[in-house]
Amino acid sequence: MDHKEKEVYLEFPVLNISNEIWLAFIQEMRTWSEADVYAISFFVDFDIDEQIAYEEQLHGITLNADQRNAVKSILSNKCSLLVGSGGTGKTFTLKIILNILERMYDNFDSKLVALSGKASKVMAESTDREASTIHRLLGFSIGGFKFNKNNPMSVDFLVVDEVSMCDYSLLNALLSAIPDRTRVLFVGDACQLQSCAGLSNTIYDLSRMPNINFVQLNIVMRQALASGILSTCNDIRVDKNPFKNVPHIHFFFYSSNKGHFIF
C-alpha cells in the first residue's frame, strides 16, 4: 500500500497524548514487530492462491479483488492493520484467513479479542469462533493482569477487532503478554469511534508504523449496498449527497436557513 493510499488518514486529528504512554506503546510495538524468532515463511509455506480457490469452491463464494489481496497480504506478514468501512467485508476476509490457517496448521491457536463485550460477541457470531474482551484474555483481576511480559500467553495468531477504540496503555499490555513468534492482525474502521478509555489515535499511528502491513478494503459488498442506512453513511463519509436523484425510505432531508439536517 503506497503512501498516497494512506493519505486518507491525514485528516485525523493528532491528539495530545501523554508522551510516556505513547512512547511505551511505540517501543513495545517496535520491539515485538522486529523480533525475528520465526522466519516469515511460517505463514507462506503453502500456495495461498490455491487455498483461496479451495475456500471459494467449498463455500460457493467469490472474493473480490480487495479481499483477495488482503488475504494474501495478511498471510504473508507478521503484523497487519486491516481497515475498511462498514460493508466492505472485514469480518468475511478474517474468516477466510482463519479457515486457511486452521486447515494448514495442526493445533493452530488463534485468539480473537475486542475492547467491549458486545464487539467480541458480534465477532464470535460472525466468525463461528470464540472471542473475548481484551481484559478477559489477559486475565484481569484486582492487582493487574495474569498474563504479562514475565508470564506471556500461548497464541499463534491474535486478532484485535475495533482497534480504534483501544487505548495505548491496553494495547501495550496486550502486546507485552504475547510471544515474539505471535502474528497479529488489527482490524478497524478509520471513521469508527476513538478510544473513550484514554487519549489515543490508534489507527492513525498504526497505519504509519513501518513494520506494520497496511491493508484497506474499499469495495462495498452488494448485500451491504441494499442497506439504506449503510449506503447513506458511506456516501456522507466521502462527502457525497446520498439524496441526489435517489428516493430514500430510511432518511429524510430537511433544509432550512440554519443548515441542512438528516433524520
Phi and psi in degrees as a GROMACS rama.xvg file:
@    title "Ramachandran Plot"
@    xaxis  label "Phi"
@    yaxis  label "Psi"
@TYPE xy
-83.3349  172.711  ASP-2
-62.5538  -36.5245  HIS-3
-59.146  -38.4318  LYS-4
-72.9414  -19.2397  GLU-5
-85.9666  -11.6363  LYS-6
-64.3748  -12.2136  GLU-7
-57.7862  -24.5644  VAL-8
-89.4385  -7.8917  TYR-9
-66.5136  -17.9797  LEU-10
-79.7157  -10.4635  GLU-11
-71.9792  139.915  PHE-12
-68.9277  142.025  PRO-13
-90.461  113.095  VAL-14
-80.9705  155.977  LEU-15
-83.9129  92.8287  ASN-16
-106.889  144.553  ILE-17
-53.696  124.496  SER-18
-57.072  -37.4949  ASN-19
-63.3379  -45.7298  GLU-20
-67.0982  -45.3561  ILE-21
-65.5946  -45.612  TRP-22
-65.2549  -35.9458  LEU-23
-64.1764  -42.1267  ALA-24
-65.7066  -46.5583  PHE-25
-61.2663  -42.2711  ILE-26
-65.4557  -40.6925  GLN-27
-65.0711  -41.4333  GLU-28
-61.659  -44.1039  MET-29
-66.2486  -45.2873  ARG-30
-62.5358  -46.4487  THR-31
-69.9538  -46.0446  TRP-32
-70.3558  -24.0334  SER-33
-90.2193  -8.98839  GLU-34
-63.5988  130.631  ALA-35
-115.099  49.3404  ASP-36
-68.9303  -42.9418  VAL-37
-117.321  143.075  TYR-38
-64.9952  151.462  ALA-39
-63.4701  -19.517  ILE-40
-64.812  -7.17842  SER-41
-52.5167  -32.2629  PHE-42
-103.667  -9.07688  PHE-43
-126.618  31.7167  VAL-44
-91.6299  29.0359  ASP-45
-148.751  166.158  PHE-46
-81.9414  107.083  ASP-47
-65.5037  -42.3166  ILE-48
-59.9199  -38.787  ASP-49
-64.1562  -40.4376  GLU-50
-71.4499  -34.8729  GLN-51
-64.52  -44.1957  ILE-52
-60.8969  -38.5128  ALA-53
-63.3968  -43.6524  TYR-54
-62.0867  -42.4944  GLU-55
-63.9665  -42.9127  GLU-56
-69.7242  -41.3196  GLN-57
-63.1422  -41.4918  LEU-58
-104.992  -0.0201842  HIS-59
65.0699  42.99  GLY-60
-124.952  167.615  ILE-61
-137.591  120.925  THR-62
-77.0079  138.881  LEU-63
-78.6218  175.681  ASN-64
-59.6923  -42.0704  ALA-65
-60.5417  -48.0352  ASP-66
-66.4258  -40.5416  GLN-67
-62.0824  -46.3162  ARG-68
-64.3921  -36.3449  ASN-69
-64.8949  -45.3733  ALA-70
-59.7115  -47.3162  VAL-71
-65.0297  -41.0997  LYS-72
-69.5256  -43.4966  SER-73
-68.3491  -39.0323  ILE-74
-67.3364  -19.615  LEU-75
-99.9137  5.07525  SER-76
-132.562  150.957  ASN-77
-71.0704  -39.8456  LYS-78
-136.485  129.898  CYS-79
-133.966  153.447  SER-80
-118.963  115.072  LEU-81
-104.955  116.876  LEU-82
-122.825  155.896  VAL-83
174.252  152.596  GLY-84
-75.6716  173.242  SER-85
-59.5426  134.718  GLY-86
92.0366  -0.244783  GLY-87
-86.8548  -10.0757  THR-88
94.5434  35.2527  GLY-89
-63.0867  -47.6342  LYS-90
-69.4152  -37.4729  THR-91
-59.5255  -44.8474  PHE-92
-64.4572  -42.0895  THR-93
-60.4656  -41.944  LEU-94
-64.0482  -38.3044  LYS-95
-62.9517  -43.6307  ILE-96
-61.6184  -45.6915  ILE-97
-64.0938  -41.2616  LEU-98
-58.0748  -45.0431  ASN-99
-65.8527  -47.705  ILE-100
-63.3448  -42.0154  LEU-101
-71.1925  -26.0875  GLU-102
-79.5969  -33.7443  ARG-103
-86.0146  -23.1463  MET-104
-125.869  127.43  TYR-105
-67.4639  139.526  ASP-106
54.2562  36.2902  ASN-107
-67.953  127.948  PHE-108
-105.959  99.5503  ASP-109
-108.51  142.921  SER-110
-128.74  130.965  LYS-111
-112.714  128.272  LEU-112
-137.998  159.585  VAL-113
-148.603  167.059  ALA-114
-67.5193  -44.7957  LEU-115
-103.931  157.526  SER-116
-63.4608  -38.2534  GLY-117
-63.835  -45.132  LYS-118
-64.8516  -39.3426  ALA-119
-68.6416  -34.8957  SER-120
-66.4143  -42.1003  LYS-121
-63.2251  -41.9407  VAL-122
-64.8039  -38.9199  MET-123
-63.4892  -43.4673  ALA-124
-68.0321  -35.4197  GLU-125
-76.9539  -30.2232  SER-126
-103.491  -7.03198  THR-127
60.2358  37.3461  ASP-128
-139.947  162.807  ARG-129
-69.9621  143.968  GLU-130
-145.539  156.43  ALA-131
-147.031  173.294  SER-132
-74.5654  160.607  THR-133
-62.6892  -41.3389  ILE-134
-62.1239  -40.5269  HIS-135
-67.2969  -41.3577  ARG-136
-62.3512  -38.5981  LEU-137
-78.3948  -7.55811  LEU-138
72.8678  50.4859  GLY-139
-66.8027  137.695  PHE-140
-154.776  173.088  SER-141
-58.5935  121.951  ILE-142
110.308  -11.319  GLY-143
132.844  -158.409  GLY-144
-101.824  142.646  PHE-145
-66.0329  -42.7057  LYS-146
-97.2671  133.245  PHE-147
-156.826  -167.682  ASN-148
-59.8195  -35.2893  LYS-149
-85.3469  -14.4029  ASN-150
-140.194  69.958  ASN-151
-70.9588  150.926  PRO-152
-82.4293  166.736  MET-153
-98.082  119.897  SER-154
-158.88  136.646  VAL-155
-91.203  -39.2285  ASP-156
-140.171  119.519  PHE-157
-111.027  127.192  LEU-158
-114.632  124.404  VAL-159
-113.581  107.812  VAL-160
-91.1882  159.97  ASP-161
50.1704  45.9979  GLU-162
-66.3321  -22.0569  VAL-163
-60.6935  -26.5351  SER-164
-85.3772  -5.3046  MET-165
-90.3149  136.322  CYS-166
-90.1255  165.476  ASP-167
-62.5903  -38.3173  TYR-168
-61.2143  -43.153  SER-169
-70.6745  -41.9087  LEU-170
-65.4974  -35.1368  LEU-171
-62.0272  -43.6136  ASN-172
-64.0831  -38.0372  ALA-173
-67.3319  -47.6672  LEU-174
-67.5273  -29.5131  LEU-175
-69.1661  -21.3473  SER-176
-100.254  10.7642  ALA-177
-117.826  151.571  ILE-178
-68.7624  160.03  PRO-179
-62.5277  -27.1352  ASP-180
-74.7116  -15.9433  ARG-181
-64.9856  135.796  THR-182
-95.4765  143.647  ARG-183
-128.902  139.607  VAL-184
-124.327  117.565  LEU-185
-93.0867  134.793  PHE-186
-127.752  137.935  VAL-187
-176.353  178.961  GLY-188
-119.152  124.232  ASP-189
-61.3898  -22.8389  ALA-190
-101.927  11.809  CYS-191
-79.3403  171.438  GLN-192
-58.3215  141.411  LEU-193
-86.5709  174  GLN-194
-57.8345  133.722  SER-195
-105.231  -1.95097  CYS-196
-91.7937  -23.6152  ALA-197
-166.97  160.877  GLY-198
-75.0689  107.874  LEU-199
-148.455  148.512  SER-200
-123.318  64.8837  ASN-201
-60.5117  -53.8134  THR-202
-63.8184  -39.3882  ILE-203
-55.5035  -47.6134  TYR-204
-75.2972  -40.3578  ASP-205
-61.0647  -37.6737  LEU-206
-68.0354  -15.0487  SER-207
-106.732  1.74496  ARG-208
-81.1426  125.635  MET-209
-62.9868  -23.4688  PRO-210
-92.3796  4.31896  ASN-211
-107.702  127.915  ILE-212
-76.736  117.304  ASN-213
-95.1702  125.126  PHE-214
-130.388  130.491  VAL-215
-125.64  131.241  GLN-216
-98.5601  127.437  LEU-217
-117.225  -18.7777  ASN-218
-88.1259  118.377  ILE-219
-79.1669  129.487  VAL-220
-66.9446  153.971  MET-221
-59.4108  -40.0382  ARG-222
-62.7118  -39.1104  GLN-223
-68.8442  -32.5472  ALA-224
-63.9904  -22.8559  LEU-225
-72.4585  -15.7246  ALA-226
-83.9891  115.031  SER-227
-60.9585  -39.3093  GLY-228
-64.6988  -47.3002  ILE-229
-65.936  -45.2164  LEU-230
-65.2084  -36.2887  SER-231
-65.2598  -44.5746  THR-232
-61.6257  -41.9681  CYS-233
-67.3109  -34.8505  ASN-234
-64.863  -45.1377  ASP-235
-63.9891  -40.1892  ILE-236
-68.4137  -20.2303  ARG-237
-106.856  19.792  VAL-238
61.6549  39.099  ASP-239
-111.906  137.65  LYS-240
-74.8061  111.458  ASN-241
-74.1423  -10.1079  PRO-242
-100.999  -6.09368  PHE-243
-68.2821  115.834  LYS-244
62.4174  12.1379  ASN-245
-130.754  116.777  VAL-246
-65.8195  144.426  PRO-247
-129.738  131.359  HIS-248
-100.731  -11.1616  ILE-249
-95.6049  -25.2629  HIS-250
-133.698  156.973  PHE-251
-124.405  135.083  PHE-252
-99.7087  125.622  PHE-253
-122.973  124.634  TYR-254
-111.96  136.66  SER-255
-144.672  173.811  SER-256
-71.1121  -4.70164  ASN-257
-100.985  -0.727559  LYS-258
132.98  -173.922  GLY-259
-109.068  143.065  HIS-260
-133.695  149.223  PHE-261
-120.153  129.903  ILE-262
